[in-house]
Amino acid sequence: MGKFSIKPTSNGGYMFNLIANNHQVICTSQVYASITNAKAGAESVRTNCSAPIEDQTVEGYETVKHPKYEVYLDVGGKTRFRLKAANGEIIAASQAYADKASCLKGIASIAAHAPEAEIVVEEQDSE
């Protein structure tokens, strides 16, 4: 079972990472204005984690209705995904992957971890 780790950001907002059992970050959220909104974002990932995949790396790809994962190439040519909710908002995004197969494994990891992942609010680091 993974966890959604909610942390404060330097600009006063909050964001979460979905972390796998092996402590690797699977995906990251946008910045939310409050802990409540970040928790709602994590719940949205949980709700939409079995969405279909729209593979934008292939020419003439078929457009898929929201919610969906979009697999795409970034400006550096690396493969990434973003999970979009039913309203089209991006609720989670991935790191850059060297190849599409690894990216698809990342998506599968969300489906495996998100449904049962605990939502944990981390304390802000004190310095």
GIHUJO-V844985 format. One record per run of one state. SS is the DSSP state (H for helix, E for strand, L for the rest). FROM is the first residue (numbers start at 1). TO is the last residue. Records with the same first field share a line. If there is no record, write none. Layout:
BEGIN
SS=FROM-TO / FROM-TO
END
This chain:
BEGIN
L=1-2 / 9-13 / 20-24 / 29-31 / 33-34 / 49-51 / 56-67 / 74-78 / 85-89 / 94-96 / 98-99 / 117-117 / 122-127
E=3-8 / 14-19 / 25-28 / 32-32 / 52-55 / 68-73 / 79-84 / 90-93 / 97-97 / 118-121
H=35-48 / 100-116
END
